[in-house]
Amino acid sequence: MSKHTEMDKDAAARIQSAAARDQESDTAQSGFEPRAQSAADRHQNEEG
């Protein structure tokens, strides 16, 4: 079973940075950046 880690602002920033560095990467092509940011925002609001 894999470990589940909540998305946070730092993780979302790393994903966005990686996608910006390589526009041809799977991360950049998949559109995961906005979903990661949205998840981080939701997680922060739940804690908040």
N, C-alpha and C positions, 0 to 999 in steps of 0.2 A: 504494500500500500504506500502511496506517495505522501509526502508531507505537504499539507496545504498551508500556504502563506498568503495572508491578505495583501492586496496591492496597496502600496503606500506611495506618497509623492516622490520619494527618492527612486523607487523602482520605476515609476512612470517616466521620470526624467531620464533614467538610464536607457529605457526603451526608445524614447524620443531621440536621444543623442545617437544611439546606435543606428537608427533608421536614417537620421540626417547624414551620418558619415558614409553610409552605403545605400544609395537610393535603389539599387538593384537587389538588395537583400530580401529574404523572405519576410522579415519583419516590416520593412518599408512597403513591400508590395501587398501585404495582407490587410493593411488598414488597421493594424492592431494598436497603433499609437493613440488614436482618440478613445478607443475602448479602454485602454489601460488608464488613461487620464480620468475617464469617467468613473472607473472602478475605484481609483484612488480618492476621488472627490466623495464618492458615496461612503467609502470606508472612513474618511476623516469626519464626515458629518455624523456617522453612527457613533463615533467615539466622543464627539464633540461637545 
